[in-house]
Amino acid sequence: MSTVGKDSFSGGFLVYINGVRVPASSASVAVSLDSASQANISLPAHYILEGLGEEDLLDVAIFYLDNYYYKDATWCLLFEGRITGQGYENS
């Protein structure tokens, strides 16, 4: 991944679905000893995203900006997995 200055993208993250960067508003990862890691990603509503689930076999990768990596900030892999379901929330 490319490196960026320490001041830009402070606390940033990037989300990719099948290698395509998507505009996610938030991402969280839960890790436990007895089960697989899980991630929740908030995406803006779009008709293409309707009905995504386990049968689609879409890969997901979440990267975070590590400001303390070596000398320069760099993007590091936080989570890699597959979409297994989706939900919709309107507020």
Number of C-alpha atoms within 10 A of each C-alpha: 8 7 13 14 11 15 9 11 14 13 10 13 19 20 23 16 16 13 11 11 13 13 12 14 12 13 16 12 12 11 10 8 6 6 8 9 13 16 18 12 14 15 15 10 11 7 6 7 11 11 12 15 15 12 10 12 13 15 15 19 19 22 19 19 22 20 21 10 12 8 8 12 20 19 19 16 14 15 18 16 16 18 18 14 11 14 9 9 6 4 2
